[in-house]
Each structure stands twice: as structure tokens, then as C-alpha cells.
Amino acid sequence: MLLWQKWPKVTRDTCGSTPIPLATTLGDVSSTVYGDLMPPTRGRWLQRVTRVRAARWGALALLVRPAYIATEFLVATATRGGYSFASDSVSRLGEIGCSAAYCSPRHELMNGSFIGFGALLAGGAVLLSRPLGPWVTGLLVVSGLSSVATGLAPLDQDATLHAIAAAPLFVAQPIALIVLGVRLRNDRPRPAAALLATGVLTGTAAVSFVLFGDGPASGALERLALWPVLIGLAGFAWTQLAPDEGSGAGHSVTRSHTAS
């Protein structure tokens, strides 16, 4: 319905002399400032620019996450009593208490990294929700929040709460990579294959870590379930930084899966 059919009169400026039309049609209204109608094409352009900028910030958030690996090494070098990347879990680096047998003086840095890098994962996924799709976005947000909760519940303070907080991370991340690989398989087959392989690898490692968590290779299995995800998502994020001609979006915004 035309707006002037509903409201026949037109507005006038502050002097009461110059008529100003309210709008053209309901479907064309973008925004009105002091009675001036912003053209629909201008509104669409602003939406596209905002979407692209958000996606690039999300991509940057995922690109910096592999720095988490360096944090582990930095914290581990300060431990006293011996720490093994092969047999000790990541969570031991975040233990607050110290004893004669073991101490992690930089536990605050480790727990802070769980929180910080988890927030980057959740926030980056939200900003990249369009190319990721709703399912992958939701799974990565759950993973990020799980990491944040893990940092807030150190292992030696409450082992049960720590396990509950960390469990979704090991489940949701591999599934997210597999779903993302399936989503991209038609448009970007090579990255899709890499994501699928990474999802299978990290999922297998996560199951093995749960089954053999007290074994001599528990630390290696846990890291095999976590570290490749950082690299895989950073690789995907890199593809979002290059503009896609004609659409202003990242290269891997798949047109064939816009409904997924």
C-alpha cells in the first residue's frame, strides 16, 4: 500500500511552506532523516559494507587463535616438578594449587587463555555466521563458551565441574568442522576436504582421549583433538579476508548453501 494512501497529507518543513513526501512504498523505506528518504540502493549498500566488515573482524578473531599453542609452551616452561606434553593434560597447566611434586606458577595465564581464546571463537563465529551457516555457528559458539567455562573452573578446584565445562568443546568442534566441510564441498572442494579430514582426526582423538585419558599418551591425544581445529578454522578465516567480486563478501560465502 502506498503511504500517501494511508496518510493522504504530506509533511511540511519547519517553515510550513515546502511539502516533503513521506516515502514511496513500505517496501522501499530504508531510513528517513529530517524527512529525507535514503534511497533503497544506498541502504542495501550500507548493509553489505557492514556485513563484510563484520565478517573480516570475525576472520581476524579466528586467525589469531593459533597463538594459543604458544601460550601452552610459555606456561609449561615455568612449571616445577616436571610437565610432559605427551602424558600430561592441558588442564594441569591451569591448576592453581602448588605442591612439592608439581606447580604451575603461570596458571593465571593459562586459564586466561582458555577464556580469551574461547571468547574469540564464539565472537568470531557470530561475526562469520553468514559464511559458516547456522549449524556451524551454533556449534562454534558452544565450543567457545565451553572454553571460557573451562578457564573459570580449574581442574584442581573442582574436577567434576571442570570436566562438565570442557566436554562440549571436544564434542562440538569436530562436528563443526565436518559440517563446514560438507557445506563447502561444492564451491571449495580442497578446503572442504581439509576441514573434513581435520574434523575426523580431531573427533577420533577426542574419543581416544576420553577412553584412554589416564594413559601415557593422554596429553598428546588431547592436543591432537584441539590444536588442528585452531589451524583448520584459521585457514577458513583466511579465505574470508579476500573480497569476492560482485558481492563484497568473502570467497567462501557459498551461494549454493545460503539456505543452510
N, C-alpha and C positions, 0 to 999 in steps of 0.2 A: 504494500500500500504506500502511496506517496505521502510524505509527511504533511505536505500542504493540504492533502485531502482530509487529514485528521485535524490539522490546525490550519484553517484557511488563511489566517493572517500571517504576516511576516514580522520579524523583529525589526526594530529601528535602533540606530546608534544613539549615543548619549545625547546628541543634539535633537533627536526626534525627527530628522529630515531624510536621512538616507536609508532606504529599505535594505535589509540584509536577509537573504533567503536562509532558512534554517538548514536545509540539506536537500539532497536529491531523492534518494530512496534509502530505506532502512538498511539494505544490503551494502550500500556504498559508504556508509558513515564510518570513518576511521577515528577521527578526533576533531573537536571543534575548540578553537581558542579565540576568544573575543568575537565570536560569530563567524570566523573564517573557517571554511571547511578544508581540511587537509585532503589532498587527492588520494584516492584509494591506492594508486600505484606507489605513492610515497609511503603510505602506511605499510604496504607489503614489503617494500624495500627495507624499511627500518626493522621490521620483524626478522627479515632474512639476515641482516647485518648482526642483530642481537643474537640470533641463533648461532651464527658462525663464530662470533666472539666467545660465546659460552662454550661451544664445542672445543675451541682451541685452549681455553683455560682448563677444561676437563682433560684434554690431551696432555697438557703440561703437568697436571697433577699426577697422571699415571706415568709419565716419562721420568719423573724424579724418584719414583718409588723403589727402583733397584738400589738406590743408595742405602736402603735398609740393610742390605748384606754387609756393607762397610760398618754399619753400626754394631752388628754382631761381633765382628772381628775387634772393633775398638773396645767393646765391653769385655770380651773374652781375654784380651791381653792383660787386663788389670785383675783378673781373678787370682785368688790364692788357694792353694790346695790342689790345683790341677783341674783342668777342664778339657774335655775332648769333643771336637765337633762330630766325631763318628759315633760316640756312645752316649753323650750327654744331651739332654733335650735343650731346646732353645729357652724354655721357661726357667731353667736353672739360672740363667744369666740375670733374670729379674727377681731372684729371691732376695728378700730384704734382710733376713737374719744372717748372722755370721757365726761360725764355729771354728774350732781349731782345725777341722778337716777341710772346710770349704768356706769361701767368702767371695761375694761379687760386689766390690765397692761401688761399681758404676751401675748398680741395679736401677737407679732412677732414670738413667739414660736409656736403658733397655725398655723399661716399662713405658717411658715417654715415647719411645719409638713405636711401640705397639699402638699407642693412642694416636700419635701423629700420622703415621703411615696408614693406619686404619681409616682415619678421617679423610685423608687424601683419596683413598679408594672409594669410599662412599660418596664423597663430594664429586670426584671425577666421574663416577658412573652416572650421577644425576645430570651433570652438565653434558655428558655424552649420550644421554638417553635416546636421542633420535637414531644415531647410527648403531647403537648397541641393541636397541629394541627393548620392550618392556620386561621380558623374562630375564635377559642377561643383566639389565639394570637392577632389577629387584634382587637377583642372586648376589651381585657385587655389593649392593648396599648392605645386605645381610652380612656378607663377609667382612666388610669394613667395620660395621658395628660390633661384630664378634671380636675383631682385633682390638677395638677400643675397650671392650669389656674385659678382655684378657689382661690388658695393661692395668686395669683398675682392680684386678683380683690376682695378686701374685701367688705363685704356686705354694710357697711355704706358709702363707697366711691362711688359706683355705683351699686345699687341694680339690675338693669336690666342686666348689664354686668355680675354680679356675678351669676345671675340665668342662663344665657346662658352658662357660663363656667361650672357650676355644673350639668346641666341637663344630658349631655351624661353619666356621672358617674352612675346615678340612672337607666338609661335605659340599658347600655351595660353590667354592672356587673351581674345582674340576668340572662340575656340571655347567657352570657359566662358560667356561672355555669351550666345552663341547657344543653347547647350544650356539655360541657365537660362531664357531667353525661351520656348523650346519647353515647358519644364516648367511654366511659369506661365500658358500661353496660355488655358487653360480657366477657371481661377479668377480670374486678374487680367489681363485682356486688354490693358489700357492699359500697365501696367508691362512686360508681356511684349513688347509691340510696341516700346517704347522700348529694351529690352535687346537685342532682335533687331536693330534699326536700329543701335544702338551697336556691336554685335558685327560687323556687316557693314562699318560705317565704319572701325573700328579695324583690322579684318583687311585691308581694301583699302589702308589707309595703311601698314600693316606691310609688305605685299608691295611697295608702291611705294618704301618706304624702302630695302628690300633691293636693289631693282633700280636705283634712282637715288640711292644713298647718297652719291655724290660730287657731286651736283648742287647748284644754288643754293638749292633748297628742301628739302634733306635734313633740316635741323633742324625745319622746320615739319611735314614728314611724320612724323618720329619722335614729335613731341609729339602729333600727331593720332592716332597709334597708342597713345599712353599716357594722356594726360590724360582723354579721355572715359570710359575704364574707371574712373578714380577716381570720377567723378561718378555713373556708372551703378551701381556697387556701393554707393556711399553712399546713393543713392536706394532701392535694395533694402533696405539695412540699416535705413533709417528706418522701413520698414513692419514691421520686427521688434520695434520698441520699444513698439508699442501692443498690449495684451493682447487675445487672441481669446476672447470669452466661451464658457465651457463647456469649453475645452480648456487654457487657461492658456498657449498658445503664441502666437507671432506670427501676424499676419493672413495672411501668405503661406505658411504651412505648408500646402501643398496636400494635401488629402485624397485627391484622385484620383490622386496620383502617389507615394503612400507606398511603393510597391514599387520605384520607380525610384531 
